[in-house]
Amino acid sequence: MKPQVVRECAELHSVVKSLHLQNLRVGFVPTMGALHAGHISLVKESLKQSDWTIVSIFVNPTQFAPGEDFEKYPRTLENDLALLEEVNEKENIIVFTPSADEMYPKNFHSYVDVAGAALPLEGTFRPTHFRGVATVVLKLFNMTQADAAFFGQKDFQQVQVIRQFVRDLNVPIEIQMCPIIRETDGLAMSSRNRYLSPEARTRALCLSQSLEKAREMILRDGCRSRRVVDAAIRAILAHPNHSVDYVAIVDPVTLLPNEDDTIQLPAAILLAVRVDDTRLIDNLLIESEN
Ligand code: PAF
């Protein structure tokens, strides 16, 4: 069944109000569209845990810096709706597709100022990114009034930043992180994978392969962080059309490395790499030795 599409905040507000009046549990999956199996796994998890699921599709301008891919970011609404139709057996999915004017009307002046987990890694290379993410996500939380929101581990730092502002600002919503969905060869699913040529896509496997190698090194030898990071960077830079923004082994909550170069578990290994002109991120969590 085709999902119900809501385009205006006022309409969403009245739909959500009626769901809450019936005491129904509302799950929320925020997206920028260009949906793939990773997003659909989040929707399925929300459907499992909620009576109704709201999926937002909005390419949020405030999380892109000048020169990033805001204009070229894929907009594939018809295809997105077709994918959602396949999992809408119970007819309990609402798709919210606001316009930029609805989300950021004239005289919009208020932003969520995030620090802490937002500062390292992505925060260094995309200094305004998480401010834009936190602002739009808080707006969407307020609009959907959802009980729980579902995010992919693929954007691990984003999830930590969202958890942080939800805690700091007492936002009444439960944040759930769902596993990364990978292609069979290990490439983490991403809307940006479609920018890659077939040849570059093969080379992009160096991200997941370096993460796996790093995990092996840590679990086998309990290596120093610098050694593991250097090995990953060397493997990625084996091709001249690759560049590395960062490879880091960090505490999964603070996103900071240990100052003494040791690796304490649980740890998160995160990387951001440019394959030709396409910037990709990936990560892996090491919970314990078992
Ligand atoms: O992860 C994304 O697709 C975006 O950052 C989000 C959470 C939908 C906010 O625009």
Residues whose N, C-alpha, C, O or C-beta is under 5 A from the ligand:
A	BS01	PAF	P30 T31 M32 F58 N60 V133 V136
